Each structure stands twice: as C-alpha cells, then as structure tokens.
Amino acid sequence: MGGSTGSAGAGGLELTRYEGFPSNLLDVAAPDLWQHIPGPSLFDIPGRNPEPLFVSVLLHGNEDTGWTAIQEILKKHGANPLPRRMLLFVGNIEAAKANVRTLDTQADYNRSWPGTRYPEAREAALIRHVVEVVAAEKPFASIDIHNNTGNNPHYACLNVLDERFLHLARLFSRTVVYFTRPVGVQSAAMAKVCPAVTVECGVPGSPSATEHAAEFVEAALALDHFPEHPVPEQDVDLLRTAVILRVPPDASFSYGDQDADFRFIAELDRLNFSELEPGTKLGELGNAGDRRLAVIPGGEMDADVEGYIEYDNGGIYLARPAIPAMLTLDPRAVRLDCLGYLMHRIDRQGRPVE
C-alpha cells in the first residue's frame, strides 16, 4: 500500500511525501532505510478518524524504538484502517545508516524545530516545512519517540502544563518531566499546534521498549477526545528540569580511575531518577584540578544555577537536593548534547514541591 507523491523543497533537504505506507518497509531495519526511501519522509496513513495523530521517529538516527513500534502497529492492523489517521515523519535516515545520533556534518534534527538556535541550518528549513504541512492538517495530538543512552525509566516529557498534554503523557507513564530547554525540540514546536509530548523509551534495541511505545501510540490512535477532568494528582509524578550539566568542549573526561579533567564515578547513570541529597559524589577533578562543569539554566525561571555543584578537596558533589535524569556514560552523547539534567518535583502550576 502507498506510494510517493513527490518531494517538496526545503532549503537543500527534500521532504518526500507518501500517501499510505509502502508494505516493503514493514520489515526494514532503521539502518537500512536509506536503501528504500530517499531521505526524510512524511507518510499519510489513513484511519477511520480523519483528524490525524502526528508521530515523529528517528530524529536521532541511533534511536530506533519509534520506528520498530510503528512497524509493529502497521503489521498488526494489516489491511484494516487505523482507528485514526496518522502522519508519520521519519527523520534522520543518514544518521540511522551510520547508527549514530547525528552526523558531524548535520544539525541535530531534534534541535532544529521552530525556536531553534540555528534557523539558518538546512535541517531547520526542512523541519519548518514539515511543521507547515502537518499544522495545515490540524492534528489531534503529536508524539515524538526517543531512546536515551543512560539507565533511565520510561518517561514522558512536555513543554506546556496543560491537562490535555498531561492526559496524553499519562497514557505512556506516570513519570512526566516538564522542560523549556533545550530549545528547538519537536514537542515544544508542536505544542503551539496541538497537545504534544516526547516519550523516552530507555536504551534502543529493547523489545519491551518497542512494545511499550507501540501500546502508547495505539492508545493515542484510539482516543476519541481528551477527558474534560484533570488527571488525578496521585496518577502523575510531575518533575521540572532545573539545570543542564555540560562538560566544557575543551575538557577531557572519563568514568572511573582513568585520569582526565573530570573523572566521573563509574556508574554515574545509576543515579538517574533517584532523590539525591546534598553531598552526593559525582566524581573527582583530575589533571590540574581547576576545571568546572557548565551548569546551564533549565528554563527562564532558573537564574540561580551556581549552587547546584560544589567542589571540595578534588571531589565533585551535588550541593542541593535534586533528581538527575539522563546522566550518561556515552562520550559522544556528552559531546553532542550534555552530561545530564537535574530536576525537582513540581505541582500543576509549576511550583516546587518540597
């Protein structure tokens, strides 16, 4: 089923649009997509309800759970229509071919959405075109599916504290993270169009992650409308990103005993989503012992960021109570994005919960 309807120019990158979904893609692994589609592609997959669900996958080439989840859904339905029409954006197949997040020659596909810091990039031009096409179809909701590199539970992320967004997020997980930075992400751009969430499905290649993501998308496809009532307080654990931790680009780092400017503890990612107290050790300073992590505000309200990390007698310690997320042992992820995030619990109005 399905066929290409041609490509639309997007500032040097082309968006190929398909009516339906070609059946020959149902068993193609993400690294092999380059042999079957010419590049970033938008599939218009019919469903009984014409108001579409927008789903984006492979914005990062080595995060394949979204792609495998969509394959499972479409195999399950076979020739039968989906409960709701789906607009499926398949993103960075060049990076998928190399099994990396982003090629060195590219801008990050999930930092290139409207609001991006580099609107002149060809990836940003492509994404602006995607948003224009999708917004014109008045989508019911938007889902962006990701994996991550550290030891994290499955959780949902949103950029607007709205009950429709929370209902959508709660379909995936009771753990929901509210954030406003980094900018240029899919969920923030699509939040101006419809309820939008990002879902983090743990490490790639996990059958259970594929199953969970597929169940979530199926639930969203089957949803006729968002409930009028608020999500019950006890049904969601709401967190907000307070700061982003980054290693300076010219600094070296390691995990364990190997000497470097920053020697993080060997199992740093085991701290993720734990309630940590001040004094929790993150690592040690090496070499001259004079380097410092960059601590970036997680949102416009986070002006006071200096007090999160302290350095004492060569050790790197947490200075405030916090809940880390996405602390990673992947050096490439650290260089391309960040070391991780620190969060706090909040209420529905975004206020800290002690």
C-alpha positions as CSV (number, residue, x, y, z in Angstrom):
1,M,0.0,0.0,0.0
2,G,1.1,3.6,-0.6
3,G,3.3,5.4,-3.0
4,S,5.4,8.6,-3.1
5,T,3.7,11.8,-4.1
6,G,6.9,13.6,-4.8
7,S,9.2,15.8,-2.9
8,A,9.0,19.4,-1.6
9,G,12.0,21.7,-1.5
10,A,13.2,22.5,2.0
11,G,16.4,24.7,1.7
12,G,18.7,22.0,0.4
13,L,17.0,19.0,2.0
14,E,14.0,17.3,0.4
15,L,10.9,16.0,2.2
16,T,9.4,13.0,0.4
17,R,5.7,12.6,1.0
18,Y,3.8,9.3,0.7
19,E,0.1,8.5,0.5
20,G,-0.1,5.4,2.7
21,F,2.8,3.3,3.9
22,P,4.7,1.0,1.5
23,S,4.4,-2.6,2.7
24,N,8.0,-3.3,1.7
25,L,9.1,-1.0,4.7
26,L,7.4,-3.2,7.3
27,D,10.5,-5.3,7.8
28,V,13.2,-2.9,7.0
29,A,15.6,-2.1,9.9
30,A,16.3,1.6,10.6
31,P,20.0,1.4,9.4
32,D,18.7,0.0,6.0
33,L,16.1,2.6,5.3
34,W,18.4,4.6,3.1
35,Q,18.1,1.8,0.6
36,H,14.3,2.2,0.4
37,I,13.4,5.9,0.8
38,P,15.4,8.9,-0.4
39,G,15.6,10.8,2.8
40,P,13.4,12.5,5.4
41,S,9.8,11.3,4.7
42,L,6.2,12.1,5.7
43,F,3.7,9.2,5.4
44,D,0.0,10.0,5.4
45,I,-1.5,6.7,6.7
46,P,-5.3,6.6,6.5
47,G,-7.6,5.9,9.5
48,R,-11.3,5.9,10.4
49,N,-11.0,9.3,12.2
50,P,-9.6,11.8,9.7
51,E,-8.1,14.1,12.3
52,P,-4.5,12.9,12.3
53,L,-2.1,11.9,15.1
54,F,1.3,13.2,14.2
55,V,4.2,10.9,15.1
56,S,7.9,11.5,14.6
57,V,10.6,8.9,14.8
58,L,14.3,8.7,14.1
59,L,15.0,12.3,14.8
60,H,18.2,10.8,16.2
61,G,19.5,8.0,13.9
62,N,20.5,5.5,16.6
63,E,17.2,5.7,18.5
64,D,15.1,3.1,16.6
65,T,12.3,2.2,19.1
66,G,9.9,4.6,17.4
67,W,10.5,3.1,14.0
68,T,10.1,-0.5,15.2
69,A,6.9,0.4,17.2
70,I,5.3,1.9,14.1
71,Q,6.2,-1.2,12.1
72,E,4.5,-3.4,14.8
73,I,1.4,-1.3,14.8
74,L,1.0,-1.4,11.0
75,K,1.7,-5.1,10.8
76,K,-1.0,-5.7,13.4
77,H,-3.6,-3.8,11.5
78,G,-2.6,-5.2,8.1
79,A,-5.2,-4.1,5.5
80,N,-7.5,-2.7,8.1
81,P,-7.5,1.0,8.6
82,L,-6.1,2.5,11.8
83,P,-8.6,3.9,14.3
84,R,-7.2,7.4,13.4
85,R,-5.3,8.8,10.5
86,M,-1.5,9.0,11.2
87,L,1.0,11.5,9.8
88,L,4.4,9.8,10.3
89,F,7.6,11.7,10.0
90,V,10.7,9.5,9.6
91,G,13.7,11.8,10.2
92,N,17.4,11.3,10.0
93,I,17.9,8.1,8.0
94,E,21.5,9.2,7.1
95,A,22.4,9.0,10.8
96,A,20.5,5.8,11.1
97,K,22.6,4.3,8.4
98,A,25.7,5.1,10.4
99,N,23.9,4.1,13.7
100,V,24.7,7.5,15.3
101,R,22.6,10.2,16.8
102,T,23.6,12.9,14.3
103,L,26.3,13.0,11.6
104,D,29.1,15.5,12.2
105,T,28.0,17.4,9.0
106,Q,24.4,17.8,10.3
107,A,22.5,19.9,12.7
108,D,20.6,17.8,15.3
109,Y,17.1,17.0,14.0
110,N,15.7,17.5,17.5
111,R,17.3,20.9,17.9
112,S,16.1,22.2,14.5
113,W,12.4,22.7,15.1
114,P,10.9,26.3,15.2
115,G,12.6,28.1,18.1
116,T,15.9,26.6,17.2
117,R,19.2,28.5,17.9
118,Y,20.3,27.9,14.3
119,P,17.4,28.7,12.0
120,E,19.7,29.1,9.0
121,A,20.6,25.3,9.0
122,R,19.3,23.2,6.2
123,E,17.7,20.8,8.7
124,A,15.8,23.8,10.2
125,A,14.4,24.7,6.8
126,L,13.3,21.1,6.3
127,I,11.6,21.0,9.7
128,R,9.8,24.3,9.1
129,H,8.3,22.7,6.0
130,V,7.3,19.6,8.0
131,V,5.5,21.8,10.6
132,E,3.7,23.8,7.9
133,V,2.4,20.6,6.2
134,V,1.4,19.0,9.5
135,A,-0.2,22.1,11.1
136,A,-2.4,22.6,8.0
137,E,-3.9,19.2,8.7
138,K,-5.0,20.3,12.2
139,P,-3.6,17.3,14.1
140,F,-5.3,15.8,17.2
141,A,-2.0,15.4,19.0
142,S,1.7,14.9,18.5
143,I,4.1,12.3,19.7
144,D,7.9,12.3,19.4
145,I,9.5,8.9,20.3
146,H,13.1,8.7,21.6
147,N,15.6,6.5,23.3
148,N,18.5,7.6,25.5
149,T,21.9,6.3,26.5
150,G,21.8,6.0,30.3
151,N,20.0,4.0,32.9
152,N,16.6,5.7,32.9
153,P,13.0,4.6,33.3
154,H,10.5,5.1,30.5
155,Y,9.0,8.6,31.0
156,A,7.1,11.3,29.1
157,C,8.2,15.0,28.6
158,L,6.1,18.0,27.8
159,N,6.6,21.8,27.4
160,V,3.2,23.0,28.4
161,L,1.4,22.4,31.8
162,D,-2.0,21.8,30.3
163,E,-4.4,19.0,31.3
164,R,-4.7,17.7,27.7
165,F,-0.9,17.4,27.5
166,L,-0.9,15.6,30.9
167,H,-3.6,13.2,29.8
168,L,-1.6,12.4,26.7
169,A,1.6,11.9,28.7
170,R,-0.1,9.8,31.3
171,L,-1.1,7.3,28.6
172,F,2.6,6.5,28.5
173,S,3.9,6.9,32.0
174,R,3.1,8.3,35.4
175,T,6.5,10.0,35.4
176,V,6.3,13.3,33.5
177,V,9.1,15.8,33.0
178,Y,8.2,19.5,32.2
179,F,11.0,21.4,30.5
180,T,11.6,24.5,28.4
181,R,15.2,23.9,27.4
182,P,16.9,22.8,25.2
183,V,15.0,24.7,22.6
184,G,14.3,23.7,19.0
185,V,12.7,20.4,20.0
186,Q,9.7,18.7,18.4
187,S,7.4,18.8,21.4
188,A,7.9,22.5,22.0
189,A,7.2,23.4,18.4
190,M,4.2,21.1,18.1
191,A,2.8,22.4,21.4
192,K,1.8,25.5,19.5
193,V,-0.4,23.3,17.2
194,C,-1.9,20.6,19.4
195,P,-1.2,18.6,22.6
196,A,2.3,17.3,22.2
197,V,4.7,15.0,24.2
198,T,8.1,13.4,23.8
199,V,8.4,9.9,25.2
200,E,11.8,8.5,26.4
201,C,11.9,4.7,25.9
202,G,15.2,3.7,27.5
203,V,18.1,2.3,25.5
204,P,17.5,1.4,21.9
205,G,17.1,-2.2,20.7
206,S,14.8,-3.3,23.5
207,P,11.8,-5.4,22.6
208,S,10.0,-4.2,25.7
209,A,10.6,-0.6,24.7
210,T,9.1,-1.3,21.3
211,E,6.1,-2.9,22.9
212,H,5.6,0.0,25.3
213,A,5.9,2.6,22.6
214,A,3.5,0.7,20.3
215,E,0.9,0.4,23.1
216,F,1.1,4.1,23.7
217,V,0.7,5.1,20.0
218,E,-2.2,2.6,19.7
219,A,-3.9,4.2,22.8
220,A,-3.5,7.7,21.3
221,L,-4.9,6.5,18.0
222,A,-7.9,5.0,19.8
223,L,-8.5,8.1,21.9
224,D,-11.6,9.9,20.6
225,H,-11.1,13.1,22.7
226,F,-9.2,14.3,25.7
227,P,-11.1,14.0,29.0
228,E,-12.5,17.1,30.5
229,H,-11.5,16.3,34.0
230,P,-7.9,16.9,35.3
231,V,-5.5,14.0,35.6
232,P,-5.8,12.9,39.3
233,E,-2.9,14.2,41.4
234,Q,-2.0,10.7,42.6
235,D,-1.7,9.5,39.0
236,V,1.2,11.5,37.9
237,D,4.7,12.3,39.2
238,L,5.5,15.7,37.8
239,L,9.1,16.9,37.6
240,R,10.7,20.0,36.1
241,T,14.2,20.3,34.6
242,A,16.1,22.9,36.7
243,V,19.6,22.8,35.2
244,I,21.6,21.1,32.4
245,L,25.1,19.8,33.1
246,R,27.7,20.1,30.4
247,V,31.4,19.2,30.1
248,P,33.3,22.2,28.6
249,P,34.2,21.3,24.9
250,D,37.9,21.6,25.5
251,A,37.9,19.5,28.7
252,S,38.6,15.8,28.9
253,F,36.5,13.3,31.0
254,S,36.4,9.7,31.9
255,Y,34.4,7.3,34.1
256,G,36.3,5.5,36.9
257,D,40.0,5.9,37.5
258,Q,41.4,7.0,34.1
259,D,42.9,10.4,34.5
260,A,41.1,13.3,32.9
261,D,39.9,16.8,33.8
262,F,36.7,15.2,35.1
263,R,36.7,11.7,36.4
264,F,33.1,10.8,36.9
265,I,32.0,7.8,39.1
266,A,32.0,4.5,37.1
267,E,28.2,4.0,37.3
268,L,27.1,7.6,37.1
269,D,23.9,6.8,35.2
270,R,22.7,4.6,38.2
271,L,21.8,7.9,39.9
272,N,19.1,8.8,37.4
273,F,15.7,9.4,38.8
274,S,16.9,9.0,42.4
275,E,16.1,11.5,45.1
276,L,19.7,12.7,45.9
277,E,20.8,14.7,48.9
278,P,23.5,17.3,49.1
279,G,26.9,15.7,49.3
280,T,26.2,13.0,46.7
281,K,29.5,12.4,44.9
282,L,29.5,12.7,41.1
283,G,33.2,12.3,40.6
284,E,36.6,13.9,41.0
285,L,38.7,16.6,39.4
286,G,41.8,15.3,37.6
287,N,44.9,16.9,36.0
288,A,45.3,20.4,37.4
289,G,42.0,20.2,39.3
290,D,40.8,23.6,38.2
291,R,38.1,22.8,35.6
292,R,34.4,23.3,36.3
293,L,31.2,21.8,34.8
294,A,29.0,24.2,32.9
295,V,25.7,24.5,34.7
296,I,23.0,25.8,32.3
297,P,19.6,27.1,33.4
298,G,16.9,24.6,32.5
299,G,14.3,27.3,32.0
300,E,13.7,31.0,32.0
301,M,13.0,30.9,35.8
302,D,16.3,29.3,36.7
303,A,18.7,32.2,37.1
304,D,20.4,30.8,40.2
305,V,22.3,27.8,38.8
306,E,25.7,28.2,40.5
307,G,24.7,26.4,43.8
308,Y,24.0,23.0,42.3
309,I,27.5,21.6,42.1
310,E,30.3,22.1,44.6
311,Y,34.0,21.2,44.5
312,D,35.7,20.1,47.7
313,N,39.2,18.7,48.1
314,G,39.2,17.5,44.5
315,G,35.7,16.0,44.7
316,I,32.6,16.9,42.6
317,Y,29.5,16.9,44.7
318,L,25.8,17.7,44.4
319,A,25.2,20.8,46.6
320,R,21.4,20.9,46.6
321,P,18.7,18.2,46.7
322,A,17.9,17.1,43.2
323,I,16.7,14.3,40.9
324,P,19.0,13.6,38.0
325,A,17.9,12.4,34.6
326,M,19.8,11.2,31.5
327,L,23.2,11.2,33.2
328,T,25.1,9.2,30.5
329,L,28.2,7.1,30.1
330,D,28.2,7.7,26.4
331,P,31.1,10.1,25.5
332,R,29.5,11.0,22.1
333,A,26.2,11.9,23.8
334,V,28.1,14.1,26.3
335,R,29.8,16.0,23.5
336,L,26.8,16.3,21.2
337,D,24.3,17.2,23.9
338,C,25.0,17.2,27.7
339,L,26.1,15.1,30.7
340,G,22.6,15.1,32.1
341,Y,19.9,17.1,33.8
342,L,18.9,17.9,37.4
343,M,15.2,18.1,38.3
344,H,12.8,18.9,41.1
345,R,9.2,17.9,41.8
346,I,6.6,20.5,40.9
347,D,2.8,21.0,41.2
348,R,0.4,21.6,38.3
349,Q,1.3,25.3,38.3
350,G,5.0,24.6,38.0
351,R,5.8,25.5,41.7
352,P,8.4,23.4,43.6
353,V,7.0,20.7,45.9
354,E,9.1,20.3,49.0
